Amino acid sequence: MLYKNAAKQIKLLRIQNGLTQGQLAKAIGVTEKYISIVENNYRKPSLVFYRDVANYFKVSFDFLFIDSSQNKNCLKK
């Protein structure tokens, strides 16, 4: 369940920041295909991947694992 929440959070953060999967992939050093795989919950990434995503979006590590429906107000800029 936590990984599904993280996949949703990553996609939500990416979209709210106006990034394509390719742009996010390039920024954190992975492939566009890998971002797609993660966002569609086909693979559970390493903790290093989650750390890199959290650092890129300047959110806490645990923020990625919280249900996105509970965080709608947290993502507004």
C-alpha positions in Angstrom: 0.0 0.0 0.0 2.8 2.4 0.8 4.4 1.9 -2.6 1.1 2.7 -4.3 0.8 5.9 -2.3 4.4 6.8 -3.3 3.7 6.2 -7.0 0.6 8.5 -6.8 2.5 11.2 -4.9 5.4 11.2 -7.4 3.1 11.5 -10.3 1.1 14.3 -8.5 4.3 16.2 -7.6 5.6 15.9 -11.2 2.3 17.1 -12.7 1.9 20.0 -10.3 5.4 21.1 -11.1 4.7 21.0 -14.8 7.3 18.3 -15.5 7.2 15.5 -18.1 8.3 12.0 -17.1 11.4 12.7 -19.2 12.3 15.9 -17.5 12.0 14.3 -14.0 14.0 11.3 -15.1 16.8 13.5 -16.4 16.8 15.6 -13.2 17.3 12.6 -11.0 19.4 10.4 -13.2 17.0 7.7 -14.4 15.3 6.9 -17.6 11.8 8.1 -18.7 10.7 4.5 -18.9 11.7 4.0 -15.2 9.6 6.9 -14.1 6.7 5.4 -16.0 7.2 2.0 -14.4 7.3 3.6 -10.9 4.3 5.8 -11.5 2.3 2.9 -12.8 3.4 0.8 -9.8 5.0 -2.0 -11.8 8.2 -1.9 -9.7 9.2 -0.9 -6.2 12.1 1.5 -6.5 15.1 1.6 -4.1 15.1 3.9 -1.1 17.8 5.9 -3.0 15.3 6.7 -5.8 12.7 7.9 -3.2 15.4 10.0 -1.5 16.4 11.6 -4.8 12.7 12.4 -5.7 12.1 13.9 -2.3 15.2 16.0 -2.5 14.3 17.2 -6.0 10.8 18.3 -5.0 12.0 19.5 -1.6 9.5 17.4 0.3 10.2 15.1 3.2 10.9 11.4 2.5 7.8 10.3 4.4 5.6 12.7 2.4 6.0 10.4 -0.6 4.3 7.5 1.3 1.3 9.5 2.6 -2.1 9.0 0.8 -2.3 11.8 -1.8 -6.0 12.3 -1.2 -5.0 13.5 2.3 -2.4 15.9 1.0 -4.2 18.0 -1.6 -3.7 21.2 0.4 0.0 20.4 1.2 0.9 20.5 -2.5 -0.4 24.0 -3.3 2.3 26.5 -3.8 
